[in-house]
Amino acid sequence: MKIAETGVKRESGYLYYLDKQGDVSRVVMARGGGRHARTRPEKVARAGVKREDGFLYFIDKSGDVCRTKMARRGGGTRKARRAPGRRTTARKTTARAKKTTRRGATARRRAARTTRRR
């Protein structure tokens, strides 16, 4: 959906976007590795667009300001989220038991290595 007709002519090597004031700006693209000198964005055209929530604003091929409805994850019906509650003690003990077995296994491997070396 076109919001404002600016007719900006694009140059390669620049990123064109709608800035906070609702105008079309551009900045030099970062290419390749390493550090780049930070350049200031320059205003290309005044559009004075007022943004609305839930829309993505962009500059189209003809250089005009357009918007589209933002895609949201899921799309369908939302599942009711369970309220965060306390975990049961059974989970805590199993997690603790797993940790101790891991530690025991590591200690056994170390002991086996030292005996093999001798």
matplotlib code that plots the C-alpha trace (Angstrom):
import matplotlib.pyplot as plt

x = [0.0, 1.6, 1.7, 3.7, 5.0, 8.6, 10.1, 13.6, 16.2, 18.2, 22.0, 23.8, 25.8, 23.3, 20.6, 17.3, 14.9, 12.2, 13.7, 12.2, 10.8, 9.0, 11.3, 13.4, 17.0, 20.0, 23.3, 26.4, 26.1, 28.8, 30.5, 33.1, 34.9, 36.8, 35.8, 34.2, 34.2, 30.8, 28.9, 26.0, 22.7, 21.5, 17.9, 16.9, 13.2, 10.7, 7.7, 6.3, 4.8, 3.2, 3.8, 1.2, 1.9, 1.7, 3.0, 6.4, 7.4, 9.8, 10.9, 9.7, 11.4, 9.9, 11.2, 7.9, 7.1, 5.0, 3.7, 2.6, 1.0, 3.7, 3.7, 3.3, 4.3, 1.6, -1.1, -3.8, -5.4, -3.2, -2.7, -3.4, -0.1, 0.3, 1.0, 4.6, 4.5, 6.9, 8.6, 7.9, 10.7, 10.9, 12.4, 14.9, 16.1, 16.5, 18.4, 20.7, 21.1, 22.1, 24.8, 26.3, 26.5, 28.2, 30.7, 31.3, 31.8, 34.3, 36.3, 36.4, 37.7, 40.4, 41.4, 41.5, 43.8, 46.3, 46.5, 47.1, 49.9, 51.9]
y = [0.0, 3.3, 6.0, 8.8, 9.3, 10.6, 9.1, 8.7, 7.6, 4.8, 4.6, 1.3, 1.0, 2.9, 1.6, 3.6, 3.7, 5.7, 7.5, 8.5, 11.8, 9.9, 11.1, 9.0, 8.8, 6.9, 5.6, 3.9, 0.1, -1.8, -4.2, -6.8, -7.5, -5.2, -1.8, 0.9, 4.6, 5.5, 7.8, 10.0, 9.3, 12.0, 12.9, 12.3, 13.3, 14.7, 12.5, 13.3, 9.9, 9.1, 5.5, 3.2, 0.1, -3.3, -2.1, -2.4, 0.7, 0.5, 2.2, 0.4, 0.0, 3.2, 5.1, 5.6, 5.0, 1.9, -0.1, -3.7, -5.5, -7.1, -10.9, -12.3, -15.8, -18.4, -16.6, -19.0, -19.3, -18.8, -21.4, -20.2, -19.8, -21.5, -19.2, -19.6, -21.7, -23.5, -26.6, -29.9, -31.2, -34.4, -32.4, -30.8, -34.0, -35.7, -32.7, -32.9, -36.6, -36.2, -33.6, -35.9, -38.8, -36.6, -35.5, -39.1, -40.2, -37.4, -38.2, -41.9, -41.0, -38.8, -41.6, -44.1, -41.7, -41.3, -45.0, -45.7, -43.2, -44.8]
z = [0.0, -1.1, 1.6, 0.0, -3.5, -3.3, -6.5, -5.1, -7.6, -6.0, -6.2, -5.7, -2.5, -0.4, 2.0, 1.8, 4.7, 6.4, 9.4, 12.7, 11.4, 8.6, 5.8, 3.3, 4.3, 3.0, 4.4, 2.9, 3.1, 5.0, 2.6, 3.3, 6.5, 8.8, 10.3, 8.3, 8.8, 10.3, 7.9, 8.8, 7.2, 4.7, 4.0, 0.4, 0.4, 2.8, 3.2, 6.7, 7.2, 10.5, 11.5, 12.8, 15.0, 13.3, 9.9, 8.2, 6.2, 3.3, 0.1, -3.0, -6.4, -7.8, -4.7, -3.0, 0.7, 1.2, 4.1, 4.7, 7.6, 9.8, 9.8, 13.2, 14.4, 14.7, 12.9, 14.1, 17.5, 20.5, 23.1, 26.7, 28.4, 31.8, 34.7, 35.9, 39.0, 41.3, 40.0, 41.7, 44.0, 41.9, 39.0, 41.2, 42.6, 39.2, 37.9, 41.0, 40.6, 37.0, 37.9, 40.5, 38.1, 35.5, 38.1, 39.1, 35.5, 34.9, 38.0, 37.0, 33.6, 35.1, 37.5, 34.6, 32.6, 35.4, 36.0, 32.3, 32.1, 34.9]

ax = plt.figure().add_subplot(projection="3d")
ax.plot(x, y, z, "-o")
ax.set_aspect("equal")
plt.show()
